[in-house]
Amino acid sequence: QVQLVESGGGLVQAGESLRLSCAASGNVANIYNTDWYRQAPGKERELLAAITSSGTASYEDSVKGRFTISRDSAKSTVYLFMNNLTPEDTAVYSCHADYRHSDTEIRNFWGQGTQVTVSS
């Protein structure tokens, strides 16, 4: 089992940047992929970026070039750097982990989310 705790959200102005953190604890060695999602009011949850345990990153087109996902394995933490934020980026941002519970079972874990609000 793992626990995920996000931090770094807040209120910023358009054009500014934020760095979100997703700190994992527990049996982190079994996490093989970590994603960042967001959900804006009245909208569906949206996948933003993912990074594997080996460091391979991928991005949705909506954030490619503005957001960067990275990991610090020593700290069991995955980061999401967000640049040039706009009011449309306002949402609750959550991290998710794919956890290999056994050879035949994958489990999903979510953090509690962190609010990002971008003012115009």
N, C-alpha and C positions, 0 to 999 in steps of 0.2 A: 504494500500500500504506500501511497505517497500523498503528501499535502502540498498544495500550491498556494502561494500568497503573492498577489500582485501589489505593486506600489508604484508611485510616481505620477499618478493622475493629478489633475487640478484644473484651474482656470487660467487660460492663456489668451493672448490676443492673436488675431489672424496674422500669419506670417512667422509666428514664433515656433519654437521646437520643444519637444518633450522627450524624455526617455522613461519608458515604462520598464519595470522589472518584474520577473516572475521567479520567485525563489521556491525551489522544491526541497522537500525534506522527506525522510523515510527511506524506502528502498529505491533510491534514485537510479541505481545501476540498471534497473529494469525498464527505465524510460527510454524508448527508442526514437520518439518524435515529440516535439513540442510545437504547438501552434498558438498564434494570437488571433482572436476573433473580436468583433465588436458588434454591438447592437444599439441602434439608435431608436428613439421612441417611435413606435408605430411601424417599425421595419423589422425584417427578419435578421437573424444573426448572420454575420458576414465573415467568412474566412479572409484573413489578411496576409499572413505569412506563416511559414513553417520552417523548422530546422531539425535535422536529424541528429542523433547522438554523435555522429561522425562530423557534423558541422556543415552538411550540405543544406543550403538555404533555397527557398522558393517563395515566390510572391504572386499575389493576384494582380491582375493588370491595373486595378483601381488604385493601387498604392506603389506600384513599381516605380523606382526612381525617387520616391519621397520617403519611404519607410525602409529601414534596415533592421533585420533581425540578426542577433548574434548570441553567442553563449559563452559563459565562463564556467567550464566544467569544474574547476577547483571550488567555485562557490555554488555550484548546482543552480545557477541562475541563467535565465534567458532574458535578453533585453529586446525591446522594440524602440528603435530611435525613429522619431517622427519629425519630419522637417516641413517647413512651409505649411503649417496647419491652416485649415479653413473652417468656417462654421459648420460645413458639411461633415467634418470629422468628429463633431460632437457625438459622443456615444459612451456606453459602458464597455470598457475593454477587458477581455478575459483571456486567460491562458488555459490551455488544455494539453494534457499529456496522454500519449498512447503508451500504455504500460503492459509489458509482457508478463502476465501473471504465471503462465505456464507455456509449454510447447503448443498447446491447443487453445489457449484462452488469452484474449487481449481485453484489457479493461481501460476505461476512460476516466480520467480525473479532471476536474475543473477547479479553478480558483474562484474566489468570491467576486472578482471584478473590481475595476477601479474606474471612476468617472473622469472623463476628459470633456471639458467644456471649452469651446473656442468662441470667443466673442469677436464681432466684426468691428 
